[in-house]
Structure formats: C-alpha cells, structure tokens
C-alpha cells in the first residue's frame, strides 16, 4: 500500500468546496484511499472548532459558564472527542446504509462523516444564538446529510428513503438538547 503525503494546503480548499458546492464534492469524493486523509481533515477542523469554543467561552458568550483553564482544555478535548465520534458516527451510518441495502463499505461511510465535520465550526458559532442556533444547526446539518446521502448511495430506493431515517435519528438529540436548555434556563431565571 502506497502512503500518500498529506497536503495541508488542500484542507481549506476542500472545506470551501464542501460548504459551497456540496453536491459536486460528494459526487466526486473518492470512496477509497485510506483513513489517514479524512482523519487529518477531522483533526484540523476539530482543532479550529476547539479554538472557537475556547474563545466563545472566554468571551462569556456560551450558556455554560467555564473558567479560562476549562475553556483552554476544549482545544484538546474537542479534537479527541470529534475523532472518536467520527468513527462511531461512521459505524452508525454504515449500519443504516446496510439496512437500506447499500453496497458501500465502512471507509466510504467514514469519509462522508469526516468531511461533514466541516460543519462543526459553524455549529460552534451558531451556538451563540439562544434557541435559534440549535434550529439553524439542525437545518444546515439536515441539508448536508441529505446532499451527502443522495450522492454517495447507488440505488433510487436509497436516494428516496435513506436520507429520512438517518436525518430523523440525527435530529433527536438536538430536540432533547433544546428541551434541556429551556428547562435549565427556566430554572435559572427568576419567575415573574
């Protein structure tokens, strides 16, 4: 197996392509080539996300009150968590694909999940907006999931039915998160 050198200058270009032309990106995305390139992509994006979360917390714009050291710890924690979550998310997506009859392998599944982590910095920034940030994150995520699903699946059946089940499963934690945020807010605010 030939080891390909990673071009870090390609990462910002790939990020822009995913965000601006997701249909074209997922149509032309290589479905093989190893895990190293997508893992490096997740690592770079997650470091940026960790820095954004750190700055948001230090600025006091987060709804979770953290100290400076805890905020700085996000620069390490977020990349580790995102890399682990990318493999778990790819496994879940792979199982869903198999249940829908897809012939794609786990590597293709991982590449799709890895390249969708480009949404994490956007989610961090939109998280500043109370309530509306969660809704916007869910809608943007849903759009990219549908796009990715439509152009990495092979059969019409998968294009017609596959995106809904995964999108529904992805939105469930967001709904719970919104409810938890509202209940915590109602407990903290004084009653009129």
C-alpha positions as a Markdown table, in Angstrom:
| # | Residue | x | y | z |
|---|---|---|---|---|
| 1 | Unk | 0.0 | 0.0 | 0.0 |
| 2 | Unk | 1.4 | 3.3 | -1.0 |
| 3 | Unk | 1.4 | 6.1 | 1.6 |
| 4 | Unk | 0.3 | 9.4 | 0.2 |
| 5 | Unk | 1.7 | 12.6 | 1.6 |
| 6 | Unk | -0.9 | 14.8 | 3.2 |
| 7 | Unk | -1.2 | 18.3 | 1.7 |
| 8 | Unk | -2.3 | 20.6 | 4.4 |
| 9 | Unk | -2.8 | 23.5 | 2.0 |
| 10 | Unk | -5.6 | 21.4 | 0.4 |
| 11 | Unk | -7.7 | 21.4 | 3.6 |
| 12 | Unk | -9.0 | 24.9 | 3.3 |
| 13 | Unk | -9.8 | 24.4 | -0.4 |
| 14 | Unk | -11.6 | 21.2 | 0.4 |
| 15 | Unk | -13.5 | 22.9 | 3.2 |
| 16 | Unk | -14.7 | 25.7 | 0.9 |
| 17 | Unk | -15.7 | 23.1 | -1.7 |
| 18 | Unk | -17.8 | 21.2 | 0.8 |
| 19 | Unk | -19.5 | 24.3 | 2.1 |
| 20 | Unk | -20.1 | 26.0 | -1.3 |
| 21 | Unk | -20.6 | 23.0 | -3.7 |
| 22 | Unk | -21.6 | 20.0 | -1.6 |
| 23 | Unk | -23.3 | 18.2 | -4.5 |
| 24 | Unk | -20.2 | 18.4 | -6.6 |
| 25 | Unk | -18.0 | 17.4 | -3.7 |
| 26 | Unk | -19.9 | 14.3 | -2.7 |
| 27 | Unk | -20.3 | 13.3 | -6.4 |
| 28 | Unk | -16.6 | 13.4 | -6.9 |
| 29 | Unk | -15.4 | 12.4 | -3.5 |
| 30 | Unk | -13.0 | 9.4 | -3.6 |
| 31 | Unk | -14.6 | 6.4 | -1.9 |
| 32 | Unk | -11.3 | 4.8 | -1.1 |
| 33 | Unk | -7.7 | 5.8 | -0.4 |
| 34 | Unk | -7.3 | 5.0 | 3.3 |
| 35 | Unk | -8.4 | 6.6 | 6.6 |
| 36 | Unk | -5.4 | 8.9 | 7.1 |
| 37 | Unk | -6.5 | 11.8 | 4.9 |
| 38 | Unk | -10.1 | 12.0 | 6.4 |
| 39 | Unk | -8.7 | 11.6 | 10.0 |
| 40 | Unk | -6.3 | 14.5 | 9.4 |
| 41 | Unk | -9.2 | 16.6 | 8.0 |
| 42 | Unk | -11.2 | 15.8 | 11.2 |
| 43 | Unk | -8.2 | 16.7 | 13.3 |
| 44 | Unk | -7.6 | 20.1 | 11.6 |
| 45 | Unk | -11.3 | 21.0 | 11.7 |
| 46 | Unk | -11.7 | 19.9 | 15.3 |
| 47 | Unk | -8.7 | 22.0 | 16.4 |
| 48 | Unk | -10.3 | 25.0 | 14.8 |
| 49 | Unk | -13.6 | 24.1 | 16.5 |
| 50 | Unk | -11.9 | 23.7 | 19.8 |
| 51 | Unk | -10.3 | 27.1 | 19.5 |
| 52 | Unk | -13.6 | 28.7 | 18.6 |
| 53 | Unk | -15.3 | 27.1 | 21.6 |
| 54 | Unk | -12.5 | 28.3 | 23.8 |
| 55 | Unk | -12.8 | 31.9 | 22.5 |
| 56 | Unk | -16.6 | 31.8 | 22.8 |
| 57 | Unk | -16.3 | 30.6 | 26.4 |
| 58 | Unk | -13.6 | 33.1 | 27.4 |
| 59 | Unk | -15.7 | 35.9 | 25.9 |
| 60 | Unk | -18.7 | 34.8 | 28.0 |
| 61 | Unk | -20.9 | 34.1 | 25.1 |
| 62 | Unk | -21.6 | 30.4 | 26.0 |
| 63 | Unk | -24.5 | 29.4 | 28.0 |
| 64 | Unk | -22.2 | 27.1 | 30.0 |
| 65 | Unk | -20.0 | 29.1 | 32.4 |
| 66 | Unk | -16.4 | 27.8 | 32.3 |
| 67 | Unk | -13.2 | 29.2 | 33.7 |
| 68 | Unk | -10.2 | 30.1 | 31.5 |
| 69 | Unk | -8.4 | 26.8 | 32.1 |
| 70 | Unk | -11.5 | 24.8 | 31.3 |
| 71 | Unk | -12.0 | 26.8 | 28.2 |
| 72 | Unk | -8.4 | 26.2 | 27.1 |
| 73 | Unk | -8.9 | 22.5 | 27.8 |
| 74 | Unk | -11.5 | 22.5 | 25.0 |
| 75 | Unk | -8.6 | 22.9 | 22.5 |
| 76 | Unk | -7.5 | 19.4 | 23.5 |
| 77 | Unk | -10.8 | 17.8 | 24.4 |
| 78 | Unk | -12.8 | 18.8 | 21.2 |
| 79 | Unk | -10.3 | 17.1 | 18.7 |
| 80 | Unk | -10.2 | 13.9 | 20.7 |
| 81 | Unk | -13.9 | 13.8 | 21.1 |
| 82 | Unk | -14.5 | 14.6 | 17.4 |
| 83 | Unk | -12.1 | 11.9 | 16.1 |
| 84 | Unk | -13.8 | 9.3 | 18.4 |
| 85 | Unk | -17.3 | 10.5 | 17.4 |
| 86 | Unk | -16.4 | 10.4 | 13.7 |
| 87 | Unk | -15.6 | 6.7 | 13.8 |
| 88 | Unk | -18.7 | 6.0 | 15.9 |
| 89 | Unk | -20.9 | 8.1 | 13.6 |
| 90 | Unk | -19.5 | 6.3 | 10.5 |
| 91 | Unk | -20.3 | 3.0 | 12.1 |
| 92 | Unk | -23.9 | 4.1 | 12.7 |
| 93 | Unk | -24.2 | 5.4 | 9.2 |
| 94 | Unk | -22.7 | 2.2 | 7.8 |
| 95 | Unk | -25.3 | 0.1 | 9.7 |
| 96 | Unk | -28.1 | 2.3 | 8.3 |
| 97 | Unk | -26.7 | 2.0 | 4.8 |
| 98 | Unk | -26.5 | -1.8 | 5.1 |
| 99 | Unk | -30.1 | -1.9 | 6.4 |
| 100 | Unk | -31.1 | 0.1 | 3.3 |
| 101 | Unk | -29.2 | -2.3 | 1.0 |
| 102 | Unk | -26.2 | -0.2 | 0.2 |
| 103 | Unk | -23.1 | -1.8 | -1.2 |
| 104 | Unk | -20.8 | 0.9 | 0.1 |
| 105 | Unk | -18.0 | 0.0 | 2.6 |
| 106 | Unk | -17.1 | 1.4 | 6.0 |
| 107 | Unk | -14.3 | 3.6 | 4.5 |
| 108 | Unk | -16.8 | 5.4 | 2.3 |
| 109 | Unk | -19.0 | 5.9 | 5.3 |
| 110 | Unk | -16.1 | 7.3 | 7.3 |
| 111 | Unk | -15.1 | 9.7 | 4.6 |
| 112 | Unk | -18.6 | 11.1 | 4.4 |
| 113 | Unk | -18.8 | 11.6 | 8.2 |
| 114 | Unk | -15.2 | 13.0 | 8.3 |
| 115 | Unk | -15.9 | 15.6 | 5.6 |
| 116 | Unk | -19.2 | 16.7 | 7.2 |
| 117 | Unk | -17.2 | 17.7 | 10.4 |
| 118 | Unk | -16.7 | 20.9 | 8.4 |
| 119 | Unk | -20.0 | 22.0 | 9.9 |
| 120 | Unk | -18.6 | 21.9 | 13.5 |
| 121 | Unk | -17.0 | 25.3 | 13.5 |
| 122 | Unk | -20.3 | 26.7 | 12.0 |
| 123 | Unk | -22.2 | 25.0 | 14.8 |
| 124 | Unk | -19.9 | 26.5 | 17.4 |
| 125 | Unk | -20.5 | 30.0 | 16.1 |
| 126 | Unk | -24.3 | 29.5 | 15.7 |
| 127 | Unk | -24.4 | 28.1 | 19.2 |
| 128 | Unk | -24.1 | 31.6 | 20.5 |
| 129 | Unk | -27.6 | 32.3 | 19.3 |
| 130 | Unk | -30.1 | 31.1 | 22.0 |
| 131 | Unk | -32.6 | 28.5 | 20.7 |
| 132 | Unk | -32.3 | 29.7 | 17.1 |
| 133 | Unk | -28.7 | 28.5 | 16.9 |
| 134 | Unk | -29.9 | 24.9 | 17.6 |
| 135 | Unk | -32.6 | 25.1 | 15.0 |
| 136 | Unk | -30.2 | 26.6 | 12.4 |
| 137 | Unk | -27.6 | 23.9 | 13.2 |
| 138 | Unk | -30.2 | 21.2 | 12.7 |
| 139 | Unk | -31.4 | 22.6 | 9.4 |
| 140 | Unk | -27.9 | 23.1 | 8.0 |
| 141 | Unk | -26.9 | 19.6 | 9.1 |
| 142 | Unk | -30.1 | 18.1 | 7.6 |
| 143 | Unk | -29.3 | 19.8 | 4.2 |
| 144 | Unk | -25.8 | 18.4 | 4.2 |
| 145 | Unk | -26.9 | 14.9 | 5.3 |
| 146 | Unk | -29.5 | 14.8 | 2.5 |
| 147 | Unk | -26.9 | 16.0 | 0.0 |
| 148 | Unk | -24.3 | 13.5 | 1.1 |
| 149 | Unk | -26.8 | 10.7 | 1.2 |
| 150 | Unk | -28.2 | 11.4 | -2.2 |
| 151 | Unk | -24.8 | 11.4 | -3.9 |
| 152 | Unk | -23.0 | 8.5 | -2.1 |
| 153 | Unk | -25.8 | 6.0 | -2.4 |
| 154 | Unk | -26.2 | 4.0 | -5.5 |
| 155 | Unk | -29.9 | 3.0 | -5.9 |
| 156 | Unk | -33.0 | 5.0 | -6.3 |
| 157 | Unk | -34.5 | 3.3 | -3.2 |
| 158 | Unk | -31.7 | 4.6 | -1.1 |
| 159 | Unk | -32.0 | 8.1 | -2.5 |
| 160 | Unk | -35.7 | 8.1 | -1.9 |
| 161 | Unk | -35.9 | 6.6 | 1.6 |
| 162 | Unk | -32.4 | 6.5 | 3.0 |
| 163 | Unk | -31.9 | 10.1 | 4.0 |
| 164 | Unk | -35.0 | 10.4 | 6.1 |
| 165 | Unk | -34.2 | 7.7 | 8.7 |
| 166 | Unk | -30.7 | 9.0 | 9.3 |
| 167 | Unk | -31.8 | 12.6 | 9.4 |
| 168 | Unk | -34.6 | 11.8 | 11.8 |
| 169 | Unk | -32.1 | 9.9 | 14.1 |
| 170 | Unk | -29.6 | 12.8 | 13.9 |
| 171 | Unk | -32.3 | 15.4 | 14.9 |
| 172 | Unk | -33.5 | 13.5 | 18.0 |
| 173 | Unk | -30.5 | 14.5 | 20.2 |
| 174 | Unk | -30.9 | 18.1 | 19.0 |
| 175 | Unk | -34.6 | 18.2 | 20.2 |
| 176 | Unk | -33.6 | 16.8 | 23.5 |
| 177 | Unk | -30.8 | 19.3 | 23.8 |
| 178 | Unk | -33.2 | 22.2 | 23.1 |
| 179 | Unk | -35.6 | 20.9 | 25.7 |
| 180 | Unk | -32.8 | 20.6 | 28.3 |
| 181 | Unk | -31.6 | 24.1 | 27.6 |
| 182 | Unk | -35.1 | 25.5 | 28.0 |
| 183 | Unk | -35.6 | 23.7 | 31.3 |
| 184 | Unk | -32.3 | 24.8 | 32.6 |
| 185 | Unk | -33.0 | 28.4 | 31.6 |
| 186 | Unk | -36.4 | 28.4 | 33.2 |
| 187 | Unk | -34.9 | 27.1 | 36.5 |
| 188 | Unk | -32.2 | 29.8 | 36.5 |
| 189 | Unk | -34.3 | 32.8 | 35.5 |
| 190 | Unk | -36.4 | 34.4 | 38.3 |
| 191 | Unk | -40.1 | 33.8 | 38.0 |
| 192 | Unk | -42.3 | 36.7 | 37.3 |
